[in-house]
């Protein structure tokens, strides 16, 4: 029975990874073309973000694969911490991507030559809409299987998909505004995208660090747990409790 479960787990991990990698390669290729041909810095930034998802999904796959390994002589408590390391790398990739995107847009805003900026073409707007729909779908798909696997790395990967969908909303607003004549909107969108990406990255990094250093659930939770134990028949007292 456990062997069937294990085989199903491996199949799900491979399936989610394949969907993530192939989906992001196709999407980032389309967005890259739309960004270059459509003269949109926001869409180019969006394309780079999607490309970072490819590496993120591969890292998540490696993390889950090693984390599921059974305990051995060198690792008597198992290999689950490897998944925290994978999530940490994932968060770091997101953070660096956000900083890179934000810097580019911020410099264009500081230059102030907005009239010299080329207005994006409609294809960039279409790419933003396609990206929002595709990435939101990939978020729900990955989230569904992350819950089945109880996987922190795949849940982080799901949020990576959603952060890309949110950044595409920023692209949509920026590109739409630039097409309508407000050309500063395109680089402004890249800065907004940067802030969104960095917020998500911070959450992922914080969560993985908290798990890695065995942070307590907090005094209130410990007290609630102690009260629950004390209510059980035959319990005289709680000597020690760690969460």
Backbone as CSV, one residue per row, in Angstrom:
resi,resn,N_x,N_y,N_z,CA_x,CA_y,CA_z,C_x,C_y,C_z
1,UNK,0.824,-1.213,0.000,0.000,0.000,0.000,0.858,1.263,0.000
2,UNK,1.887,1.248,0.896,2.786,2.405,0.994,3.581,2.591,-0.288
3,UNK,3.854,1.437,-0.979,4.601,1.501,-2.230,3.773,2.190,-3.316
4,UNK,2.436,1.891,-3.326,1.527,2.520,-4.291,1.462,4.022,-4.033
5,UNK,1.375,4.395,-2.744,1.345,5.811,-2.352,2.625,6.506,-2.779
6,UNK,3.748,5.841,-2.561,5.063,6.381,-2.908,5.173,6.588,-4.415
7,UNK,4.686,5.610,-5.190,4.717,5.724,-6.652,3.814,6.848,-7.136
8,UNK,2.642,6.992,-6.504,1.722,8.082,-6.840,2.353,9.439,-6.553
9,UNK,3.049,9.516,-5.417,3.746,10.747,-5.024,4.774,11.144,-6.076
10,UNK,5.579,10.160,-6.496,6.618,10.419,-7.508,6.002,10.885,-8.821
11,UNK,4.877,10.255,-9.178,4.172,10.613,-10.414,3.655,12.043,-10.350
12,UNK,3.071,12.421,-9.205,2.545,13.785,-9.008,3.674,14.810,-9.069
13,UNK,4.800,14.512,-8.395,5.956,15.426,-8.376,6.458,15.665,-9.800
14,UNK,6.577,14.573,-10.582,7.046,14.685,-11.978,6.056,15.492,-12.815
15,UNK,4.763,15.217,-12.622,3.703,15.876,-13.388,3.665,17.379,-13.120
16,UNK,3.692,17.778,-11.845,3.648,19.201,-11.461,4.892,19.930,-11.970
17,UNK,6.031,19.260,-11.880,7.294,19.853,-12.350,7.252,20.086,-13.854
18,UNK,6.763,19.074,-14.589,6.694,19.166,-16.049,5.764,20.292,-16.488
19,UNK,4.594,20.377,-15.855,3.630,21.444,-16.170,4.248,22.817,-15.894
20,UNK,4.938,22.927,-14.743,5.576,24.192,-14.362,6.667,24.618,-15.324
21,UNK,7.556,23.677,-15.667,8.695,23.989,-16.542,8.236,24.297,-17.967
22,UNK,7.436,23.401,-18.570,6.974,23.597,-19.953,6.107,24.857,-20.058
23,UNK,5.185,25.019,-19.104,4.312,26.200,-19.104,5.090,27.501,-19.045
24,UNK,6.099,27.541,-18.174,6.892,28.766,-18.013,7.816,29.040,-19.197
25,UNK,8.354,27.983,-19.801,9.220,28.166,-20.977,8.413,28.768,-22.121
26,UNK,7.214,28.191,-22.384,6.350,28.694,-23.464,5.892,30.127,-23.185
27,UNK,5.482,30.367,-21.940,4.977,31.683,-21.561,6.074,32.751,-21.599
28,UNK,7.250,32.427,-21.050,8.335,33.417,-21.035,8.838,33.711,-22.449
29,UNK,8.797,32.687,-23.339,9.185,32.897,-24.750,8.242,33.865,-25.440
30,UNK,6.935,33.669,-25.207,5.910,34.546,-25.794,6.020,35.961,-25.237
31,UNK,6.232,36.064,-23.922,6.338,37.380,-23.277,7.612,38.119,-23.697
32,UNK,8.678,37.360,-23.905,9.947,37.951,-24.365,9.779,38.546,-25.757
33,UNK,9.112,37.775,-26.632,8.827,38.247,-27.996,7.931,39.493,-27.947
34,UNK,6.872,39.423,-27.128,5.928,40.545,-27.007,6.604,41.781,-26.430
35,UNK,7.531,41.580,-25.485,8.254,42.693,-24.866,9.194,43.390,-25.836
36,UNK,9.913,42.582,-26.641,10.864,43.145,-27.614,10.115,43.784,-28.787
37,UNK,9.200,42.995,-29.401,8.446,43.478,-30.564,7.470,44.592,-30.180
38,UNK,6.911,44.481,-28.968,5.920,45.466,-28.524,6.502,46.662,-27.793
39,UNK,7.852,46.749,-27.699,8.552,47.869,-27.053,8.075,48.132,-25.619
40,UNK,8.020,47.067,-24.814,7.549,47.237,-23.433,8.557,46.696,-22.427
41,UNK,9.094,47.619,-21.621,10.025,47.232,-20.558,9.344,46.411,-19.494
42,UNK,8.067,46.750,-19.198,7.297,46.022,-18.192,7.098,44.569,-18.617
43,UNK,6.823,44.348,-19.914,6.610,42.980,-20.401,7.923,42.202,-20.443
44,UNK,9.018,42.871,-20.744,10.338,42.223,-20.715,10.668,41.766,-19.294
45,UNK,10.372,42.619,-18.326,10.590,42.291,-16.918,9.728,41.102,-16.506
46,UNK,8.501,41.106,-17.006,7.569,40.016,-16.756,8.099,38.694,-17.324
47,UNK,8.719,38.781,-18.495,9.290,37.600,-19.153,10.438,37.017,-18.328
48,UNK,11.272,37.908,-17.795,12.395,37.477,-16.945,11.858,36.793,-15.688
49,UNK,10.782,37.353,-15.138,10.144,36.765,-13.949,9.640,35.350,-14.245
50,UNK,9.008,35.165,-15.406,8.510,33.839,-15.805,9.661,32.850,-15.982
51,UNK,10.773,33.347,-16.527,11.946,32.496,-16.747,12.546,32.048,-15.418
52,UNK,12.483,32.936,-14.423,12.996,32.573,-13.096,12.146,31.459,-12.491
53,UNK,10.864,31.387,-12.917,9.962,30.326,-12.464,10.435,28.940,-12.914
54,UNK,11.068,28.881,-14.082,11.579,27.604,-14.602,12.603,27.037,-13.627
55,UNK,13.563,27.897,-13.228,14.593,27.474,-12.276,13.981,27.171,-10.912
56,UNK,12.983,27.965,-10.528,12.306,27.776,-9.242,11.618,26.416,-9.172
57,UNK,10.942,26.023,-10.252,10.234,24.740,-10.294,11.217,23.578,-10.219
58,UNK,12.348,23.710,-10.912,13.379,22.658,-10.885,13.943,22.502,-9.475
59,UNK,14.178,23.642,-8.795,14.691,23.618,-7.418,13.668,22.971,-6.487
60,UNK,12.388,23.311,-6.680,11.311,22.722,-5.872,11.264,21.207,-6.070
61,UNK,11.428,20.770,-7.318,11.423,19.338,-7.652,12.548,18.604,-6.928
62,UNK,13.760,19.184,-6.986,14.922,18.585,-6.310,14.691,18.542,-4.795
63,UNK,14.151,19.638,-4.248,13.879,19.719,-2.809,12.915,18.653,-2.337
64,UNK,11.790,18.496,-3.064,10.773,17.505,-2.697,11.326,16.090,-2.843
65,UNK,12.050,15.854,-3.931,12.619,14.518,-4.220,13.525,14.057,-3.073
66,UNK,14.433,14.939,-2.611,15.369,14.583,-1.534,14.684,14.548,-0.169
67,UNK,13.705,15.438,0.034,13.009,15.507,1.325,12.217,14.240,1.616
68,UNK,11.745,13.566,0.557,10.931,12.361,0.730,11.787,11.117,1.010
69,UNK,13.113,11.250,0.956,13.994,10.106,1.240,13.825,9.644,2.688
70,UNK,13.841,8.344,2.875,13.673,7.787,4.220,14.896,8.094,5.082
71,UNK,14.708,8.023,6.405,15.824,8.248,7.339,16.895,7.171,7.131
72,UNK,18.150,7.556,7.313,19.249,6.600,7.209,20.201,6.808,8.379
73,UNK,21.330,6.127,8.360,22.276,6.185,9.492,22.831,7.597,9.706
74,UNK,23.120,8.295,8.596,23.681,9.650,8.694,22.609,10.690,8.984
75,UNK,21.367,10.390,8.606,20.257,11.336,8.814,19.117,10.608,9.524
76,UNK,19.267,10.347,10.831,18.260,9.566,11.572,16.891,10.247,11.669
77,UNK,16.834,11.569,11.462,15.559,12.296,11.532,14.973,12.548,10.143
78,UNK,15.512,11.900,9.127,15.020,12.074,7.758,15.686,13.234,7.030
79,UNK,15.121,13.592,5.884,15.728,14.610,5.005,14.806,15.803,4.736
80,UNK,13.802,15.986,5.607,12.778,17.011,5.349,13.322,18.440,5.302
81,UNK,14.433,18.694,6.011,14.988,20.060,6.025,15.474,20.511,4.645
82,UNK,15.774,19.531,3.776,16.239,19.865,2.427,15.172,20.690,1.702
83,UNK,13.897,20.401,2.013,12.803,21.151,1.402,12.822,22.615,1.843
84,UNK,13.219,22.850,3.098,13.349,24.225,3.601,14.457,24.963,2.849
85,UNK,15.543,24.246,2.589,16.674,24.830,1.837,16.203,25.194,0.429
86,UNK,15.422,24.285,-0.205,14.890,24.543,-1.552,14.003,25.787,-1.547
87,UNK,13.140,25.916,-0.533,12.260,27.091,-0.417,13.068,28.368,-0.206
88,UNK,14.160,28.243,0.541,15.045,29.389,0.809,15.711,29.876,-0.477
89,UNK,16.185,28.931,-1.292,16.804,29.268,-2.588,15.755,29.916,-3.488
90,UNK,14.539,29.339,-3.474,13.424,29.848,-4.263,13.129,31.310,-3.923
91,UNK,13.032,31.596,-2.616,12.778,32.954,-2.138,13.871,33.921,-2.535
92,UNK,15.108,33.445,-2.486,16.265,34.276,-2.856,16.245,34.631,-4.338
93,UNK,15.868,33.642,-5.186,15.752,33.892,-6.634,14.703,34.976,-6.885
94,UNK,13.569,34.833,-6.201,12.487,35.819,-6.329,12.943,37.212,-5.922
95,UNK,13.650,37.288,-4.786,14.121,38.574,-4.261,15.067,39.260,-5.243
96,UNK,16.028,38.498,-5.769,17.005,39.046,-6.723,16.325,39.488,-8.021
97,UNK,15.337,38.695,-8.474,14.580,39.045,-9.684,13.849,40.369,-9.477
98,UNK,13.206,40.504,-8.319,12.476,41.725,-7.993,13.361,42.956,-7.974
99,UNK,14.547,42.824,-7.360,15.493,43.948,-7.280,15.945,44.358,-8.684
100,UNK,16.255,43.359,-9.516,16.708,43.627,-10.893,15.654,44.347,-11.715
101,UNK,14.411,43.874,-11.624,13.289,44.484,-12.346,13.042,45.916,-11.869
102,UNK,13.033,46.097,-10.549,12.769,47.409,-9.952,13.814,48.447,-10.307
103,UNK,15.076,48.045,-10.302,16.186,48.963,-10.604,16.052,49.538,-12.011
104,UNK,15.757,48.663,-12.975,15.614,49.062,-14.373,14.504,50.103,-14.543
105,UNK,13.345,49.841,-13.951,12.214,50.769,-14.054,12.456,52.071,-13.322
106,UNK,13.087,51.986,-12.148,13.367,53.163,-11.323,14.315,54.130,-12.035
107,UNK,15.317,53.591,-12.732,16.286,54.424,-13.461,15.606,55.191,-14.601
108,UNK,14.659,54.529,-15.274,13.929,55.186,-16.370,13.052,56.320,-15.852
109,UNK,12.462,56.123,-14.674,11.625,57.166,-14.054,12.493,58.359,-13.659
110,UNK,13.678,58.075,-13.086,14.592,59.137,-12.657,15.120,59.964,-13.824
111,UNK,15.316,59.309,-14.978,15.828,60.013,-16.170,14.861,61.101,-16.623
112,UNK,13.558,60.851,-16.489,12.538,61.864,-16.763,12.232,62.159,-18.218
113,UNK,12.882,61.460,-19.169,12.620,61.707,-20.592,11.441,60.862,-21.082
114,UNK,10.270,61.123,-20.539,9.112,60.272,-20.815,8.626,60.364,-22.262
115,UNK,8.756,61.558,-22.857,8.303,61.743,-24.247,9.150,60.945,-25.231
116,UNK,10.396,60.657,-24.838,11.300,59.896,-25.708,11.044,58.389,-25.626
117,UNK,10.304,57.962,-24.599,9.997,56.531,-24.458,9.028,56.098,-25.555
118,UNK,9.296,54.933,-26.157,8.445,54.410,-27.224,7.198,53.774,-26.612
119,UNK,6.033,54.117,-27.138,4.776,53.547,-26.633,4.686,52.067,-26.997
120,UNK,4.288,51.201,-26.047,4.176,49.762,-26.344,3.092,49.471,-27.383
121,UNK,3.254,48.307,-28.054,2.249,47.870,-29.035,1.203,46.987,-28.355
122,UNK,0.103,46.733,-29.068,-1.029,45.967,-28.529,-0.626,44.540,-28.145
123,UNK,0.357,43.961,-28.865,0.771,42.575,-28.578,1.273,42.427,-27.134
124,UNK,1.875,43.489,-26.592,2.350,43.469,-25.202,1.170,43.406,-24.243
125,UNK,0.079,44.084,-24.618,-1.150,44.079,-23.816,-1.794,42.679,-23.827
126,UNK,-1.801,42.057,-25.004,-2.345,40.702,-25.165,-1.535,39.709,-24.326
127,UNK,-0.200,39.857,-24.367,0.697,38.978,-23.611,0.433,39.076,-22.108
128,UNK,0.137,40.286,-21.629,-0.162,40.496,-20.206,-1.442,39.762,-19.805
129,UNK,-2.472,39.823,-20.644,-3.746,39.145,-20.365,-3.564,37.623,-20.369
130,UNK,-2.843,37.108,-21.374,-2.563,35.670,-21.475,-1.793,35.200,-20.246
131,UNK,-0.820,36.014,-19.825,0.013,35.676,-18.674,-0.806,35.599,-17.384
132,UNK,-1.698,36.576,-17.177,-2.536,36.604,-15.968,-3.374,35.326,-15.872
133,UNK,-4.051,34.970,-16.960,-4.921,33.793,-16.981,-4.138,32.496,-16.815
134,UNK,-3.015,32.379,-17.526,-2.193,31.162,-17.475,-1.576,30.964,-16.100
135,UNK,-0.975,32.018,-15.557,-0.258,31.901,-14.282,-1.204,31.689,-13.102
136,UNK,-2.387,32.279,-13.155,-3.362,32.057,-12.089,-3.830,30.596,-12.113
137,UNK,-4.002,30.059,-13.319,-4.361,28.652,-13.474,-3.277,27.741,-12.932
138,UNK,-2.016,28.080,-13.215,-0.879,27.286,-12.736,-0.744,27.378,-11.214
139,UNK,-1.123,28.519,-10.642,-1.094,28.686,-9.182,-2.042,27.687,-8.521
140,UNK,-3.304,27.651,-8.986,-4.308,26.757,-8.393,-3.955,25.292,-8.602
141,UNK,-3.387,24.990,-9.762,-2.981,23.614,-10.082,-1.865,23.147,-9.140
142,UNK,-0.816,23.963,-9.002,0.330,23.612,-8.148,-0.075,23.602,-6.675
143,UNK,-0.920,24.543,-6.276,-1.403,24.626,-4.887,-2.176,23.357,-4.506
144,UNK,-2.994,22.883,-5.436,-3.795,21.674,-5.210,-2.897,20.473,-4.871
145,UNK,-1.851,20.276,-5.668,-0.955,19.134,-5.450,0.026,19.364,-4.305
146,UNK,0.350,20.631,-4.021,1.207,20.947,-2.866,0.511,20.531,-1.569
147,UNK,-0.822,20.707,-1.531,-1.606,20.304,-0.349,-1.669,18.780,-0.227
148,UNK,-1.816,18.096,-1.352,-1.859,16.629,-1.350,-0.520,16.068,-0.864
149,UNK,0.593,16.658,-1.337,1.937,16.198,-0.964,2.390,16.760,0.384
150,UNK,1.652,17.761,0.901,2.053,18.503,2.098,3.474,19.046,1.911
151,UNK,3.667,19.709,0.766,4.993,20.169,0.356,5.147,21.691,0.439
152,UNK,6.079,22.136,1.285,6.354,23.575,1.435,6.998,24.136,0.168
153,UNK,7.870,23.333,-0.468,8.573,23.793,-1.672,7.605,23.999,-2.833
154,UNK,6.669,23.063,-3.018,5.693,23.211,-4.099,4.680,24.311,-3.787
155,UNK,4.381,24.536,-2.498,3.497,25.640,-2.122,4.194,26.973,-2.424
156,UNK,5.501,27.026,-2.155,6.292,28.220,-2.485,6.310,28.430,-3.994
157,UNK,6.391,27.330,-4.738,6.383,27.388,-6.198,5.034,27.886,-6.716
158,UNK,3.951,27.458,-6.035,2.603,27.919,-6.401,2.513,29.441,-6.236
159,UNK,3.039,29.941,-5.118,3.028,31.386,-4.875,3.911,32.129,-5.863
160,UNK,4.947,31.443,-6.340,5.795,32.015,-7.382,4.961,32.240,-8.645
161,UNK,4.086,31.284,-8.973,3.177,31.426,-10.119,2.231,32.605,-9.912
162,UNK,1.668,32.689,-8.694,0.710,33.772,-8.424,1.402,35.142,-8.459
163,UNK,2.626,35.219,-7.945,3.344,36.505,-7.969,3.584,36.945,-9.410
164,UNK,3.764,35.969,-10.305,3.934,36.272,-11.726,2.614,36.777,-12.310
165,UNK,1.497,36.186,-11.881,0.176,36.638,-12.344,-0.086,38.067,-11.877
166,UNK,0.274,38.360,-10.608,0.078,39.703,-10.052,0.973,40.710,-10.771
167,UNK,2.216,40.298,-11.062,3.128,41.203,-11.765,2.614,41.482,-13.179
168,UNK,1.910,40.503,-13.773,1.321,40.702,-15.105,0.145,41.678,-15.053
169,UNK,-0.541,41.743,-13.901,-1.610,42.745,-13.707,-0.977,44.135,-13.732
170,UNK,0.189,44.246,-13.054,0.946,45.507,-13.077,1.366,45.867,-14.489
171,UNK,1.807,44.846,-15.246,2.189,45.055,-16.651,1.002,45.532,-17.466
172,UNK,-0.155,44.913,-17.251,-1.378,45.259,-17.988,-1.744,46.728,-17.780
173,UNK,-1.702,47.171,-16.529,-2.016,48.567,-16.195,-0.979,49.513,-16.807
174,UNK,0.297,49.144,-16.649,1.390,49.977,-17.171,1.392,50.083,-18.677
175,UNK,1.224,48.950,-19.352,1.218,48.926,-20.823,-0.010,49.658,-21.357
176,UNK,-1.178,49.398,-20.718,-2.415,50.073,-21.121,-2.303,51.580,-21.002
177,UNK,-1.737,52.040,-19.874,-1.543,53.477,-19.655,-0.577,54.092,-20.656
178,UNK,0.510,53.345,-20.957,1.521,53.841,-21.913,0.942,53.945,-23.322
179,UNK,0.108,52.970,-23.712,-0.544,52.991,-25.031,-1.478,54.198,-25.141
180,UNK,-2.133,54.531,-24.013,-3.064,55.673,-23.990,-2.340,57.024,-23.962
181,UNK,-1.012,57.003,-23.859,-0.244,58.251,-23.910,0.551,58.579,-22.662
182,UNK,0.278,57.879,-21.572,1.018,58.107,-20.322,2.228,57.169,-20.277
183,UNK,3.287,57.534,-20.984,4.401,56.612,-21.226,5.209,56.248,-19.983
184,UNK,5.127,57.081,-18.958,5.831,56.793,-17.710,5.207,55.577,-16.996
185,UNK,3.977,55.227,-17.395,3.275,54.104,-16.763,3.994,52.775,-16.954
186,UNK,4.673,52.612,-18.082,5.375,51.345,-18.354,6.529,51.115,-17.369
187,UNK,7.485,52.079,-17.230,8.533,51.875,-16.217,7.995,51.891,-14.786
188,UNK,6.899,52.638,-14.565,6.277,52.679,-13.240,5.746,51.289,-12.866
189,UNK,5.207,50.595,-13.855,4.694,49.230,-13.648,5.806,48.281,-13.220
190,UNK,7.015,48.477,-13.770,8.139,47.600,-13.402,8.507,47.762,-11.927
191,UNK,8.395,48.979,-11.412,8.694,49.236,-9.994,7.629,48.580,-9.107
192,UNK,6.361,48.688,-9.522,5.262,48.050,-8.782,5.460,46.529,-8.770
193,UNK,5.825,45.966,-9.928,6.094,44.525,-10.051,7.194,44.120,-9.072
194,UNK,8.239,44.946,-9.011,9.378,44.691,-8.117,8.927,44.576,-6.663
195,UNK,8.098,45.513,-6.218,7.638,45.533,-4.824,6.786,44.311,-4.487
196,UNK,5.932,43.916,-5.431,5.068,42.739,-5.236,5.926,41.482,-5.120
197,UNK,6.873,41.340,-6.034,7.766,40.165,-6.045,8.554,40.082,-4.740
198,UNK,9.085,41.218,-4.299,9.914,41.247,-3.092,9.110,40.911,-1.832
199,UNK,7.843,41.317,-1.790,6.978,41.000,-0.643,6.748,39.489,-0.542
200,UNK,6.457,38.864,-1.682,6.248,37.413,-1.726,7.541,36.688,-1.348
201,UNK,8.671,37.168,-1.882,9.977,36.564,-1.601,10.299,36.615,-0.112
202,UNK,10.011,37.754,0.512,10.253,37.912,1.953,9.467,36.875,2.754
203,UNK,8.198,36.673,2.378,7.342,35.701,3.061,7.884,34.285,2.956
204,UNK,8.351,33.903,1.772,8.894,32.556,1.542,10.187,32.349,2.321
205,UNK,11.087,33.357,2.292,12.372,33.268,3.003,12.132,33.173,4.510
206,UNK,11.231,34.016,5.013,10.922,34.025,6.452,10.365,32.676,6.909
207,UNK,9.415,32.131,6.140,8.786,30.851,6.475,9.800,29.707,6.513
208,UNK,10.696,29.664,5.513,11.683,28.579,5.458,12.711,28.700,6.583
209,UNK,13.085,29.934,6.957,14.038,30.142,8.057,13.423,29.752,9.398
210,UNK,12.133,30.110,9.585,11.408,29.767,10.809,11.370,28.248,10.998
211,UNK,11.123,27.521,9.907,11.063,26.055,9.963,12.446,25.439,10.194
212,UNK,13.450,26.034,9.591,14.811,25.480,9.695,15.381,25.589,11.099
213,UNK,15.053,26.677,11.818,15.626,26.883,13.161,14.680,26.432,14.273
214,UNK,13.645,25.639,13.904,12.703,25.079,14.877,12.086,26.143,15.784
215,UNK,11.538,27.184,15.191,10.894,28.261,15.951,9.633,27.739,16.646
216,UNK,9.432,28.167,17.890,8.260,27.755,18.673,6.979,28.292,18.040
217,UNK,5.863,27.579,18.292,4.553,28.033,17.795,4.036,29.234,18.595
218,UNK,4.691,29.537,19.728,4.311,30.688,20.551,3.679,30.276,21.870
219,UNK,3.760,31.163,22.859,3.262,30.904,24.209,1.779,30.592,24.262
220,UNK,0.981,31.318,23.463,-0.476,31.130,23.449,-0.841,29.728,22.967
221,UNK,-0.141,29.265,21.912,-0.390,27.924,21.373,0.024,26.852,22.378
222,UNK,1.192,27.048,22.999,1.698,26.087,23.991,0.735,25.958,25.178
223,UNK,0.191,27.100,25.610,-0.754,27.120,26.740,-2.040,26.364,26.366
224,UNK,-2.523,26.588,25.149,-3.726,25.926,24.647,-3.518,24.405,24.602
225,UNK,-2.336,23.997,24.137,-1.993,22.578,24.038,-1.883,21.943,25.435
226,UNK,-1.260,22.702,26.352,-1.101,22.218,27.730,-2.477,22.042,28.398
227,UNK,-3.366,23.012,28.197,-4.719,22.935,28.754,-5.474,21.725,28.209
228,UNK,-5.279,21.451,26.902,-5.934,20.313,26.257,-5.440,18.989,26.865
229,UNK,-4.122,18.895,27.084,-3.521,17.691,27.677,-4.030,17.494,29.109
230,UNK,-4.106,18.589,29.860,-4.532,18.532,31.263,-5.993,18.070,31.425
231,UNK,-6.796,18.298,30.394,-8.202,17.903,30.438,-8.391,16.393,30.266
232,UNK,-7.339,15.719,29.762,-7.446,14.272,29.534,-7.467,13.513,30.862
233,UNK,-8.279,12.486,30.909,-8.436,11.692,32.131,-7.126,10.973,32.472
234,UNK,-6.717,11.068,33.748,-5.521,10.384,34.202,-4.259,11.229,34.146
235,UNK,-4.321,12.420,33.541,-3.138,13.284,33.463,-3.018,14.077,34.765
236,UNK,-1.854,13.980,35.413,-1.616,14.669,36.690,-0.944,16.030,36.459
237,UNK,-0.118,16.114,35.442,0.584,17.371,35.189,1.447,17.291,33.932
238,UNK,1.848,18.443,33.405,2.732,18.516,32.234,4.098,18.987,32.698
239,UNK,5.092,18.108,32.603,6.450,18.450,33.068,7.159,19.362,32.076
240,UNK,7.064,19.025,30.800,7.758,19.827,29.791,6.993,19.743,28.471
241,UNK,6.935,20.866,27.745,6.246,20.887,26.453,7.019,21.780,25.478
242,UNK,7.362,21.228,24.344,8.038,22.025,23.285,7.217,21.965,22.014
243,UNK,7.075,23.098,21.332,6.370,23.101,20.045,7.296,23.658,18.959
